[in-house]
Amino acid sequence: MKAMTKVLSNSDTKNKRLEFPARSLPAFPIPDGQNSMQFVAFDRLHKPWKFKVSIRNEGRYRKPWLNGEWAGYVRQKGLRKGDKVILTTRDQENGNKIYHIRAKRKHFGFWYFIDQQ
C-alpha cells in the first residue's frame, strides 16, 4: 500500500525533515496521546533507514513531518528539488508493518529509480 508520495521541495532537501500531506497519516499508527512514532524503512538495496513521523500537538492542522535519518537519506541518494519519494507499507501476519522507501527522478518525461546506492 502506498503510504506517501511527495515531489520534493527545496526545503525538503535542505532541511533535516520532509513535510508531507496529512492524508498520509493513517499509514503511520501514532499511539493515542503521543505526537510521534519511529519506524524503519528499507531502500531498494535493503538498507534500513530509521525515521520518525511527528505531528503538531496544537493548532487546527496536524502538519506531519518525517525526520530521523532523513538528512542522511537525502545526502546518500543525492536527492534534489523535483525528485520524488515514495513510502510504501505492507502489513505482516503478526500485525506489524514493513516500510519501504524509494526515490525517483524525472528525466525526459519519465520517472526512474535513482536510489541505486
Helices and strands as residue ranges (DSSP letters): E 2-7, H 10-14, E 18-19, G 22-27, E 36-42, E 48-54, E 65-68, H 70-77, E 84-91, E 97-107, E 110-113
